[in-house]
Amino acid sequence: MQYRNDRNGVPLSILGYGCMRFTKNGRSFDLGKAEQELMEAYRLGVNYYDTAYIYSGSEALIGEVFEKNGIRDKIKIATKLPQYLVGSTASSDRYFNEELKRLRTEYIDYYLMHMITDLAQWEKLERIGMKEWIADKKAKGQIRNIGFSYHGDTENFLKVLNAYDWDFCQIQYNYVDVHTQAGMEGLKAANAKGIPVIIMEPLRGGKLVSMLPAEAKQLIASDPSGYSPAELAFRWLWDQPEVTCVLSGMNSLEMVRENCQAADTAAAGAFTPEQHALVQKIRDIFLNATKVGCTECRYCMPCPKGVNIPGIFRCYNLMFTENKGSGRKEYMQTIALNGDPSFATQCIGCGKCEQHCPQHIPIREKLKEADRALRPLPYRIALPIARRIMLHKK
């Protein structure tokens, strides 16, 4: 197993265990099977285990397994505060103490503000005294490192990154999402500040394995490296020195062993020019299935009315490169739940954006088309409620 250090020089395995997708036996996780998989990963060198308050049953499961096998002091636990449910430091205490109890531990190695989508969320947490709460928990040794997991756009990621002295962060990133959410720009910005970056969704929830277009699968199968689709995606990430640890939601011994074997030999800068070209071809296959030929160059921005033109088109395209649900989920996370409204309906049809678009996209027309697809009636009904909950707006 290869390791990369956190800010304090503590080595973290470049493969982390995402503890959300254990096999279920009825409504509950299959504890025996999960224990075998977790302990096999531990024996093969994995020392970073990621869970969250809202991953039903996950914290309790890994807490039981780690206590039973006596390895708590040999591994690192990352879990998350559901900040979108927090209205005071007293409620933060309730969630935190419950997590300690579930995990059967007295401290959390890596604690995250869960699912930040906008700077406004962190500013709300500041107002209720979160900085002081964190400082207190650190002074008591109950939190070793503080970070945030992120699901917004690049601009807000950079704002959140610079709003506090974070110890680490967690972002969605893979060879398709190079310019999505925090993206490569966010990855490099965090690294420039000396902040370790944990990667989630390296396979887009398995889609870069199970939902690859036939043409892409053929390209991978014929490549002389012999990498599987999953290994190719992981190695592309590990090739980047800015990446500290890549999470995988492993739910079979075969998956654990395959991923650990890849992590034994992966190194930054080891990707060949041919392998980079292969990944680019696969990414192009996804982009060729898009509905709007937007390259996210951002020449159309800023919109005088605040419409996130490239962000909306990215979500719209995702409905066709993956599926409708993926596009709409991305839209909810990066557009709909942004503190500053950036909806297509804010467009006044001035045409300024079209004057600057190098792709000559009929942006005004396509924004209306995208909005109809991304916001069907149930979404239009649910959106105001979701914004009130996530952004604490009255």
N, C-alpha and C positions, 0 to 999 in steps of 0.2 A: 504494500500500500504506500502510495506517495502522500506526503503531507506538506501543507503550506501554513505559515504562521499567522496568528492573529496579531493585533496591535501590541500585545504584551509578550510576543515571542512564543506563545503556546501553540504547539503543532496541532493542526486540524486535518483530519483525513480529507483528501480531495473528493472523496465520495461520501456523502452524508445520507442518512436514512430518513426519508420522509415518512412519518408515522401516521398517515391518514388513510392508507389504502390496504390495510390488512384484510385478509379473507374473513368473511362473516359466516357464522353458523346460525342461521335464522336471523334474529335481530342483533345478536351480539357477535363480537369478534371471536374467531376460533383461537383461543388463548394458547393451546398447545402448539398449533402450527405457527402462530406468530412468534412464540418463544424460540422455536427451532430456527426461524429465519433471523430473528434479532441476534441470537447467540452465534449463529454461523457468521453473520456480518462482523460481530465483535471479534471472533477468532481470526477473521481474515483482515482485521486492522481498522475497521470503521469505528471512529470514536465520537462522531457527531450525530445526534438523534433529534429530529425536529418534530414537534407536535404543537398543539394549540388548545386553548380552553374550549373552543367550539367543535373540535374534532371528537365527536361523541364517543366516549369510552377509551380514547387513545391514551390520554395521560394516565389513567388508572392502570391500563394494561402494561405500559412500559415501566411504570413505577413498580408494579408487582414483579415483573420479570427481572428488573435490575436489582431489586432487593433480594429476591429469592436466590439469584446467582452471585450476589456479593460483589457487584462490579460498579456500584454507583460512583466511587471515587476514581474509577479508571476511564470513565466516559464523560462526554459533555452533553448536557440536556439543553435544548432550546425550546422554549414555549412562548406563548403570546397572550398579552392582555387584550381583551375585546374592547378596545378604546371607544368604539362606537356605541357601547352600552354604558360607558362611564360618565357620571355626572359630578363626581366629587372624589377626593382622595380616599374618603371613607369607603366608597363603593370599589375603588381600586384595591383597597386592602381586602375587601371581602373576596373578590375574584382571585387575588394573589394568594391569599391564605388557603383558599380551596384548592388551588393548583398545587401548592406545596403538599397538602394532605393527599391529593390524588397521586402525586409523583413520589410520595414517601421520601421526601428529602427536606433538608433545611435551607437549601439555596438553589438558585437557578443560574446555570453558567452563562446562558445567552438569552436575554429576555427582550421581546420585541413588542412595540406598539403595533397591533395587528391591522393590516389592510388599510394603510394610509392611502388616500387617493388625492389629497389636496392639502396645501399648506394650512388652510383654515382649520383643519382638524387638529393639527399640532398646536396652532395658536389657541384653540379652545382648551386643549389640555394644559397649556401654559397658564391660562387664566384660572384654572381650578387648582393650580399648585403642583403640577406634575413634575416640574424640575426639582422642587424641594422633596417631593415624594421619592423620586429616583435617588437623589443624594442620600436620603435617609436609609433607603434599602441597601445602597452600596456601602455606606458607612457601617451598617450592621452585618455586612457580608452575605446578605440574602440575595443580592443580584451582583454577579461578577462583571457582566458586560451588558450594555443597553443598546438596543437598535430598533429598527422599524422594518416592517415588510411593506412593499409598495405595489400599488395597482393603478396609478394614475398616468398622466402624460409626462414627457421628459422635462418640460418647463417647471412643473410643480415638483418633480423629483429633485431638481437642482435647488429649488427653494427650501424644501424640507431638509435636504442634505446639509445646507449651509445655516440652518436655523438653530442647530444645537451641536454640541460636541459628541457625536455618536461614536460608539465603539465598533459598530458593524451595521450592515444593512442587508436586506434580502430582496431580490428583484426577479421578475420573470424575464428570462432571456434564453434564446436558442437561435439556431442558424436561420430561421425564418423571421423571428422577431428582432431583427438587428436594429430597427428604428421604431419599435413598438414599446410603449410604456417607458421605463427608464432608458432602455436601449443601450447601445454601445457607448453613446455619449455619456449616459449616466454612469455606466460601469467605469469608464476612464476617469470621470470626474471624482468618483468615490476613491479610486485608487490614487489619484493625485493628492488627495487629502490624507492618505494613509489608512483609509477605512476598508477593512476586509469586506468582500461581497460574497454572499451566499446566493446561489442560483436555484430558483424553483422553476418548475415546468420546462426542464431541458428537452423533454420529448413532447411538449404541448399536450400533456395529459395522455401520452401514449400515441397521439395522432401521427407523430413522425416515425412511428413503427407500423401501427395498424391501419392508418388511413393514407399512407403514401400513394400517390398516383402510380399506375402500372409502369409508366415510363421511368419514374424515379427509382422504383424497386429494381428495374432491370439494370439501370446504371450502377446501382450499389452492388448488385449480384455479380456484375462483370468486372468490377474493380479489382485489381490484383492484390490489394491490401487484405481482402477477405473479411473486412469489418462487417458486422451486422448493422442494420439501420440504427439501432440503439447505440452501439459502440462508436459509430461514425459521429453521431450527434454529441456524445459525451467527449470524445477526443477533440472535436472542434472547440468545445468550451475549454477543456483543459489546456489546449494549445495557447490560450490567452493568459499571460501571467497575472492579469488583473483579477482573474477568477480565483477565489479562495477555496470554495467547496461547492460541489454540485449535488443537489438533493435528488434522490430517486425513491419513488414510492414502491419499493420492492415487496412483492407478495408471493414469492416462491423461492425455494432454495436454488433452483436453476438460475433465476434472475439475480439473486444475491451473488452467486459464484461467478456468473458471467460478468457482472458489473465490477466486482472486486478484481477479477483477473485483468480487466482493462485498466483499472486504476493502479495496478501494480507497475505498469510500464509507461503510463502516459506522462508527458513532460511538456512544459511550455516551449513553444518554438519547434516542436517535433513534426508538425504537419508539413507535408511536402507541397510544392506548388501544384502538383497534380491533384492532391487531395483537396486543396483549397478550390481548385477549378471544379472538381466534382460537386462540392457543396454548393458552389454558385450555380451550377447547372440545375441542381435539385430545387434551389430557391427560385430560380427563373421559371421552373415548371409551375410552381405555385402562383407566381405573379402572372403568368400567362392566362390563368383562369380567372383573372380579376374582371370586374365590371367597369371600373374606371381606371384609366391608365395614369393614375397619379403616382409620381415617384417620391412624393413627400419632400420635394426640394424646398417648399415653403416660400417660394417667390410670391405666392398669392397672399401671404400674411404680412402684417396683421390685418385682419378684417376690421373695418371701422366699427362694426357692431359686435365684434367678439366671437364670430362664428369660427369654430375650430375646423376649418375646411379639410386639411389633410387627415386629421383624426377621424372625422366622420367618414371620409372615403375609405380609410383603412378598415374601419369596422364593416362598412358595406361590402368591401371586397372579401373580407373574411367569411362572410355568409356564403360565398361561392367557392373559395379555396378550401374551406373546411365544411361548415354547415351553418344553417341559420342560427342555431343556438349559440355557436361560438361567436359569431359576429355580434349578436345582440348582447351577449354577456360582456364582450369587450366594450361595447358602446356604453353599457350601464356603468362599467368601472371607470372608463377614461373620459367619457363625455357627460353622461347624465348625472354622475355623482361628483362632478367638479364643482368646487365652491363658486366659481365665477361662471354663470350660464354661458354656454357656447353652442347652443342648439341651431340647427339649420333654419328653424322657424324665425330666428332673429334676422335672417337675411332680408334686406330691403331692396335687393335687386339693382344695386348701384352699378355693378359690372366692373368695379375696380380690379377685382381678383382676376377676371378673365383677360384684362389688359396685360397682366404680368405672367400668365401661365405659359411656360415654354412648351407644354404639351397641347396647347390650344383646346383644353377641355371646356365644354359648355358648363361651367361650374354651377351657374344658377339653376339650370335645368336638372343637373345631376344631384344637386343638394336636395331638391324636392323629391326626386326618385329615391334617394338614399333614405331620407327621413320617413317616407311611407313604408319602406321595407324594414327599417330598424325599429320603428315605433308602431307596431300594430296596436289595436285597441287595448288589450290587456296591459301592455307596457305603458301606454298613455295614462291609464288609470292608476297604475302602481307607482309611477315615477314620482309624483309629488309626495307620496307617503314615504318612499325610500329616501328622498332628499331630506325630509324632516328628521328621519331616524339617523341617517348617516352623518348629516351635516349639522344636526341640532338646530334646524331653522324652524321658526314659528310660523 
